[in-house]
Amino acid sequence: MVDVTIGQGCHSFLFGKKLGPKGLIVGLDVDKDSIQRAHLKLKDLACKVFFIPDNFSRLTEHLHKQGIERVDFILADLGVSSVQLADVGMGLSFAEDMPLDMRIDKRLKTTAADIVNKTDEKSLADLIYKFGEDRASRRIARFIAQHRRSRPITTTGQLAAIVCRAIGSPAKKRRTRIHPATRTFQALRIAVNDELQNLKRLLVSAPPLLNQNGYIAIISFHSLEDRLVKNDFRDNAKRGTYRIITKKPIVPSQEEIAKNARARSAKLRIARRQ
């Protein structure tokens, strides 16, 4: 199996317990710290495990380098982990003030601060609307542009406060389920890490890599990702390449959400290679 977002190794650990000495798990992640944690989690499994510190958009290239032509299972969990959100070096969260970075892969050159401070107002509004689906994108971009004229925006706390002022909804008084800055932060993270294009590349590469009756399972956390997965599975089903296992996405139960509030937006879709 290939876990293209191995993270802390928790998914692979559950699957790995079912695999014997002849089984193999290939784990990819652009976050080298995650790979180190996954290594500790998986080191006692009976199956073989090896790690690739790269983006899953290059999955085919890396598997072929290892002499692997086809696999039985591809798993992708597209969410950002709680450990990454809490990592000040990542600069992903407004829960506390952090440097505004958002690069999961530190080899990338452009940070969220670069985009916020250097992108013209219209393009910034378009980005927030396209990747964050925020109808207040133009107002948010205008407030950002006004603020950066006097001083650059360098931290997550600064940006979150600006978005709250733009929307007119201070975080402490909000009535909505999500923080007013959530969609703006999502848009910037997607842009910084080129997440949607990388997902498209993974979806294209999967069918030739899967053995007959092999599975692909993808957990997404917002509508842009889920739409890409749904449409790809549907198109492959029409071509006779996939059989869709989940007619509707599997979503967490209320009990699971109570234990892990971040799971509330998760959607799992599964397809089988014909």
PyMOL commands that set and color helices and strands:
alter all, ss='L'
color gray80, all
select helices_A, chain A and resi 10-16+32-42+56-65+82-86+112-118+121-132+137-148+156-167+171-173+182-193+195-209+223-238+254-259+261-265
alter helices_A, ss='H'
color red, helices_A
select strands_A, chain A and resi 2-3+24-28+48-52+71-77+210-220+242-244+267-273
alter strands_A, ss='S'
color yellow, strands_A
deselect
rebuild
show_as cartoon
